[in-house]
Amino acid sequence: MNSVPHPFRDLCEKGGKPQRPTGPVHQESSSWRLRDFIAAALLFLGTAAFVWWQNSRVAVLWDLGYLLDTSWRIALGQMPYRDFPLVHSPLTFVLQAALIRLAGRHYLVPVAYAAIAGGVGTVLAWRIVLLVVRGAAVWAWAKWPVALMLAAPLTVLGIYSVYPHPIYDCDCALAILLAVLLLTSLATTRGTAGSSWVLPVAAGAATVLPVFSKQNMGLPFLAAVGAGILLLLVLEFFKTRSIGRPLRSQSAFVLAGMASAWLLGLAAIASTAGIGNYLHWTVQFAAQRRLPGLSRMLSVYREPSLLWMLPALGAGLALCCTRRMERRWARIVAMCLMAAPLAATLLLLLIQNDAEERADNLLALWPLLLLAGFVVAVFELRRGVTLGRLMPFFVLAAIHGTFLSQQLWGSTYALWPLLMVLVAQTLAALPPRARPVLVTTTAMVCVTFTICGGLYAVSLERLSYIQIPDAPIEHSSVPALRGIADRGPYLANFDELVGFAEREIPRANALLVLPGEDPFYYATGRIPQFPVTLFDPTTDPYSAPELLAEARRHDVGWVIVKRVQQINSDPMPEREQTLHLVALDYPLYRRLEGYDIYRKR
């Protein structure tokens, strides 16, 4: 492993044109030592245990119903995009369907998946940070501890720590971490043109995987990587004035891996669901329902705290680039300036008691760190364009792609590992004289994000879109949902519904469950016979009249309407009109504790 020079650091040191390193390049071994295995085990087990514990005290029925019912119908052989609409990429649902086929309908299986995936994500992020830090201007003995300190907060802020159930955003973040690890490994090794094609091809193929997990995250990441690799190829061509060497370079192999994986994915979709169906639901329909305007997406940078946090952090970074850093007072001032935003977040944690305000203060660090990472990454390019210097832009593209669908800092729940990678890339650009600042800032990042991030995850503030009453934890008696836990009447009401359905609704009858908040089909093992199982503007293509027309066409015999919902806002904008039309064909048959049952005349 090579210690890669940093132009930002070199420019700061010399005060002019970046200097090339002299002498032999120091090689660091990438092989795992005993301490690496111990650290990986602790990070994995700590994250997995936290995710499992989170699942033992909350169940987001709205998301679980969508995930488990959709995966169940795929496991039964129904084809998404062709047999029923699906507005998301298929990978998460296909993975859960495969688990159902292998292990059956057991709720603890997807919980175990989330715990394992969360642990793997934390370990991947740690390895990326370690590769980045090994190229930093920091004492050799401090590189490993610095990387571990940056990864430690991910035990409580991992991809599945804040939101603990299997979901496409978290799976996409895991796929992006894998791709970033392979690309970073490629960027931190010096191979001759054509010397090895396995790692570049694997890295290129890995960049395509996120697209099939979540399109709004995966596509910007893939586009950024593709543009960066093409730029490297063009620069290589102008440098050599020959087409032969660029075509044998690592960049060419990365592009080959990207193209091969992309073609294989499209071929699989074409032979199953059909390209036209896939594009209609995941691109046209999804963009129509969820794509925001640019002004809304950029609104995340209107954070008031930036008015003082950004100047403080900027001044600290600028001071690190001056010759004054040889003096003790300058180092102390730089430490204070760079630590000020983090210290303020910790201080407000002690002052404020409201969980929402604490969460807002923590999330306010995101725009600060993203802007700092972008500015430093741009400055790094002044020396030249390399794969390593393009990596921060790939990470930033993936992060901002997430905002395309949610436009909220709350949508960062799966992205904390990527933020830690960006922080590592930013700190690694500091010059040698700023070594004490790098180490102390890393320690402050570790303390702040571990404490504040842990409280943020434990408070379940990200799940404020559902009702979590201050009540004892309840469990379900339905065998397929054994192990699920939640507060409030929702599981008890659902158990009553399942019991009623088993007694009075023949399994062959087609059902319409509105709005589809519960994993009804997964829990009961019934075959979904209506195209839609979750009814909100994002997933439901039907208007109220069209919905009833489809119910008649599919010979729906029963309509189940959930009256006591866990989700806060009403997901059905045409609820009154829908229920009015339902009553024309389906008179009220039974009123349960949380549901109204309608039966066809």
N, C-alpha and C positions, 0 to 999 in steps of 0.2 A: 504494500500500500504506500502510495506516495504522499508526501506532504505538499499539497498543491499551493502555489503562491497566490496571494490575494492582491489584486491591483489596488483596491481601496486602502489596504494596509500599506502597501509599498508607496503609493502616492502620498499618503499622510507622512510617512517616515522621511521621504526625501524632499517634499515640498515642491515637486516638479514632475518631470517625466518619470513614470514607473521604472524601477530598476529591475533588471533580470537577476535572478539568484545566481550566485557563483558557487563553484564547487559541486560535489556530487549531491544528488537528491537523496534525502534520507528515506529509507524504506522501513515501513512498519508492517509487521506481520498481521494478516487478517485472520489467522487461525484462532480458534476459540481456546481460551485458557480456563482453568478451574473457576476463577472469579467470574468469567463470562457466563458459564453454565449456572452458577449460583444466582447471579443477578437476573438472568433470563427466567429462571424458575420462580424467583421471588416476585418479579414483575408480572409474570403470567398468573401465578396463583393469587396474588393480591388483587389483580383486576378481575379475574374470574370469580373469586369469592365475593367481591363487592357487587358484581352484576347479579350473581345468584341471590344475594341478600336483598337487592333492590326488587327482584322478582317475587320475593317472599312477602312483600308488603304492599304491592300495587299491581293492578291489572288494568291496562287501558283497553277497554272492551271494544271501542270504536276501531282502533287499529288492528287489534287481534282478530276481530270478526272479518275484516277485509283480508288480512294475510292468511289466516287459517282456512277460511271458506274458499278463497281463490286457490290456495295450494291443494286443498282437498279435491276440488273439481278437476284440477290438472292430474292429480294422482289417480282419479277415476278414468282418465283418458280423454277428457274434454280439452280441446285445443284452444288456448287463448288467442285472441285477435280474429280467429275464424269462427269458433263456436260461441264465444261470448266476448264482450268488449273488455279490454284491459289497457289502461292509460299509462301504465308503467312498464319499464323494461322487465324481461321475464326472469332474470337469473335468480333473484331471491325466491320467487315463487316456485321455480323449478327445483331449487335446492331443498326447500321445505317439502315439496311434493315427493322428492326422492327419499327424504327422511321418513315421510309417512308410509311410503311403499316398503321401506326397510324395517321400520320399527313399529308401525301402526299409529293409531290416533292416541297419543299420550302427550299431554301438555308439557311434561317435564323434558321431553325431547327437544322442542324448540328453545326451552329455557337453557338447557345444557349447551345447545348450539350457540346461543348468544353469549354465554359465559366463556366458552372456548374461543369463539371468534374475537371477543373483547380482549382476552389475554394475548392472543396472537397479534392483534393490532398494536398493543402496547409494546410487545417485544420487537415488532417490525420498526416502530417509530424509534425505539431506543437504538437499534442497529443503524438506522439512518443518521441519527444525531451523532452517534459514535464515529461514523465515517466522516461526517462534516467537521466535527471537533478535532479529529486527527490532523486536519489541514489547517487548524487555527494557530495563531501566534500565542500559544499558552504554554506554560511549563509542561514538560513531558509527563511529569508525575500527576499533573492536574487534569489531563485530558479525559481519562477514564472516569474519575469522580464527577467532572463537569457534565459529561454525557449522562451519567446516571442521575444527577440532580435534575436535569431537564426532563428526564423520562419519568421520574418518581411521581409527579402529580397525575400522571395518566392512569394510575391505579384507581383514582376516583373520577377521572375525566376522560376515560378511554372511549372508544367508539360506541360501546354499549353501556357505559356507566351512568350517563344522564338519562337516556331513554333505554330501558333494559330489555325490550322485546325485539325479536328479529324484525328487521325493517330494511327497505331498500337503501335508504340514505347511509346507514351504518355499513351495510355490505359493500356499497360503492366506495366508502372511505377506506375500507379494508383493502379493496382491489387497488385503489390509488396508492396506498402505502406500499403495497407489493411492487407496483410499477416504479415508484420513486426510489425504493431500495435498490432495485436492479439498475436503474439509470444512474443513481449515485455511485454504485459500485463500479459501473462502467466509466463514470467521470473521474473517479479517483484512482484508476489504474492506467498505466501507460502501456498500451499494446501497439505493436506495429501494424500497419495496414494489412488486413487480411490474416493476421496471426491467429485470431480466434473469432469464430462467428457464433458460438453457442450463446454466450452472455448477451451480445447485442441483439440477436434474434429473439431471445427470451424476453429481453427488456422491451423490445418493440411490440411483441405479442401481448405482453402484460398491460400495455397502455390502452389496448382495445377493450380489455375486460370490463373496466368501469362503465363503458357505454351500455353494456347489456345488464348493468345493475341499476343505474339511474341516469336517464338521458341528460338531464339538465346539469348534472355534475360531470358525467363522463365525457360528453361531447366537447365542452370547453377545454377540459384537460387534454383530450386527444388532439384537438385542433392546435393547442399551444405547443404540445410536444412535436406534432407533425411540422408545424411552421418552424420551430427551432431547429429540428434536424435538417429540414430543407435548406435553411439559412446556412448551417454548417457545411452542407454539401456544396452550395454555391460558393462560399468563401474558399473552400478547399480547391474548387476548380480554378478560381481566379488566382489562387496562390501558386498552383502547379502548372497552370495553363495546359492541363491535360485532363481528359475524361477518364483515363484508365485508373489512376490512383484513387480519385473520389469514389468510383464504383466498387473499389475493393476496401474501402474504409469502414470503420465501425458504424458511422452514420448510415451508410448504405445498407448495412446488415440490419440496423434498427428499423429503417423504412421497410425492408423486406419482411421483417417480423410483423410490423404493423399491417402491411398489405395482406399477408397470408392469413393472419388472425381475423382481419376484417372480412375477407372473402369467405373464410370457413364459417364465420358467424352468419353472414348473409345467406350462404348456401343452406345452412341448417334451418333458418327461418323460411326460406323459399320452399323448401321441401316439406315443411310442416304447416305453418300458419299462413304462409304467403306474404311476399314482400309488400304488396299493396295493402293488405289488411294491417300489417305491422306499422307501416308508415302512417296510415290513416289514424290509428288510435294513439300511437306514441308520439307522433310529431304534429299532425294537423289538429286533431281533436285536443290533445294535451296543451298545445300552444294557445289554442283558442280559449281554453278554460283557465289556464294558469299563468301565461306569460305576461309579466308586468311591463310597464314602460320604463325607460332608462332613468327618468327622474325619480321614480319610486325606488329603484334599486340603489341609486346613488344617495338616497336620503339617509342611508345608514352612516354616512360620513358627516352628518349634521349633529354629531354628539357634542353637547356644550362643553364637556370636560376637555375636549381637544384644545380649547382656547388657551389652557395653561399647560396641559400635559405634553402637547406636541412641542412647544418651545423648550420646555424643560428637557425632554429626551433629546431633542435636536441639539441643544446647547451641549449636553453631555457627550453626544457622539462627536460633535465638532471639536470639543476640547480634547478628546482622545486622539485627535489627528494633528495636534500641535506638538512642538518640541517642549512646551511647558510641562508635558506629562512626565518629564524627567524629575520634576520637582514634586515633593510630597504633597504640598497644598493643592496642586492641580489635580492630583489623583483623588484626593479627598473630595474636592468640589465635583469632579466628574462622577464619582460614585454617588454622591448625594443627588445630583441632577438626574441621573439615570434611574435611581431607586425611588425618586419622589412619587411617580405615579403608582408604583407598587405599594409603597408605604401608605399612601393616601387610601388605597383600596383596603388595606388591612385596618387602618384607623377607623374608617367608616364602618367596617364590620363590627367594631367594638361599640360604636356610637349608636348605630341603627338596630332596631329590633325587627323591623318588617322584612320578611324574606324577599319580597318583590324588590325593595330598594337595594338590598344586598346583591341580588342577582343583577340588577341594572348597573351597579357600580363595577361588578366583575366584568360584565359584558362590555362595558365602556372601554376596557383595555384593548378590545379587538381592533377598532379602527386605528388606534394609536400604533399598535404593533404591525398592522398591515401596511400603514403608510411608511413607517420606519423601514420595514423590510423592502418595500418597493424602491424607496429612495436609495438605500444602500446597494440594492441589486443593480439599479441603473448606473450608479457611480462605479461599480465593479466592472461594467462593460467598457469603461474608458480604455482599459488596457487591451482588450480584445475579446472576441466572442468565443467561448468554449462551452461545452456541454455543462460543466460544473457551474459556470456563471449564469447559465440559463435556467438552472433548476429552481431558483426562487420564483421565477415567472410561471413555471409549470404549477407550482404549489398555489400561487395566487390565483391562477385561472380556475383551478379546481374549487377553491374556497368561494370565489365570486360566482361560479356557476350555481352553487347552492342557493344563493340569494335570488336567482332567477325565478324560483318557485315560491319562496317564502318571504323574501325581502325583510327579514327580521334577524336581529342578532340572536334570537332564540333558535334560529335554524342552524346555529353552529354546534348543536349538541353532539354531532358525530365528527366534528372537525377539529377538536382540541389537539389530537396528535399532529395534524398538519400544521397547526399554529406553533407547536413546540419545535417542529422541524424548521419553520420559518424563523423562529427566534434563534435557533442554533445557527442558521445560515447568516443571520444578521450579526450575531456576536462574533462569529468566526472571522468576520472581515476587520475586526479591530486590530490595530497595529501592535507590535511587540511591547511597546512602552505601556500599553493599556492592559497588560496581563492582570494586574490586581483588580482593575475595574471589571474585566470579563468574569473573573471568578466570583467577586462579590455580587455582581448583578445576577449571575446564574443562581447563586444561593438565595437571593431575594426572590427571583422568579419561582424557585422551588417552594419556598415557604409560602408565598402569596397564593400561588395556584393550588397548592395542596390544601391549605386551610380554607381559603375562600371557595375554591372549586369543590372541596369536599362538602362544605355546608350547602353550596348551590345544588349539588346532586342529591344530598340527603333530604333537603327541604322539598324536593319534587316540584320546584318552582317552574321548571320547564313544562310540567304536565298540568299547568293551570287551566288548560282548555277543557279539563274534565273536573267533575266534582269529587273531592276526596274528603268526605265528612270526618269529623273528629269522633270516630266510633271504633269499636273493637274490630279487629280483622276477621273477616268471614271467609269461609272456604266453600267450594262447590262439592256436591255429592255426585255429580255426573262423572262416571268412570273416566271418560276421555279427558276431563278437565281436572283430574285429581292433582292437587298441588297448586292450583291457581288460588290467589289470595287477593282480597280487596276489602275496602271499607265501605259501609253503607248497605242498602238493601238489594243491590243489583244482582249479586250472585244468587241470593235466596229466591228472588223473583224469577231469575232465569231457570233455576232448578224446577220451580213450579211449572213454568212453561214447558220444559222438556218432559216432565211427567204427564202433563195434559196431552201433549202431542203423541206420546207413546200410547196413551189410553184411547184417544178419540179420533186422531187423524191418521188414516191409512197411509202407510209409507209410500204407496204408489201415487198418491195425490200430489199435484203440483202446488207449491206454496209461494206466496208473496209476503216477505217479511220486511216491514217498513219500520225504521229506515235502515235496518240491517246492522245495528250496532253490535250484536252478539255473534259469536262463532257458532251459529245455530246448526249449520250443516255438518261442520267438523265435530261438534259435540254429539249429535244424534246419528251420524253416519248416513243421513238421507242424501239422495242424489239431487243436486240443484237442477231444476228444470226451467227456471226463468233466467234470461241472460244476465241480469244484474242482481247482485246480492248486497251492494252498498249504495244507498241513494243519497248522494249529495251532488252539487253542481260539478265537482271534479270528475266523478266516475259515472254519473247517470246521464245518458244521452237523451232521455225521454222527457217531454213535457207531460203535464198531468193527463190530458186526453190520450196522448200516445201510450202512456203507461197502462192505462186501462184497456186500450186496444190490444196491446201486447199480452195483457193478462187473459183476455178472451181468446187470443190466437193460441196461447199455450195451454188453454183449458185449465187455468188456475182455479182450484176448488176452495182454497182457504186464503184469507188475508190476515196476517198477524201484525198489529200496530203496537209498537212499544210506547207506552205512555210515560213511564218514569225512566228518563234517560240519564246516563252518566255524563254524556257530553254537555257542555254548558249551552252552546248556541244551537238553535234549531237547524239541522243540516238540510231540511227540505223547504226551499223557498216557496213552494206551491202546496204546502201541507193542507190548508183548508180546502182548496179546490180538489186536491187529490182525495181527501177523505169524503168529500161530498160525492165525487164520482164513484168511489168505492161503495158507498151506501146504496147506490142505485142498483147494483148487481149483487151486493153482499150484505145482507142484514146482520146486525150484531148477534153473535151466537153465545158468547161467554165473556165475562169481564173478570180477569185475574188481577192479582195484586199490582202488577206493573204492566199488563198487556191487555189489549182488547182483541178478541178473536171474532173474525167475520167469516161466515160460511156462504158459499154460493147458493142462490135460490134454487 
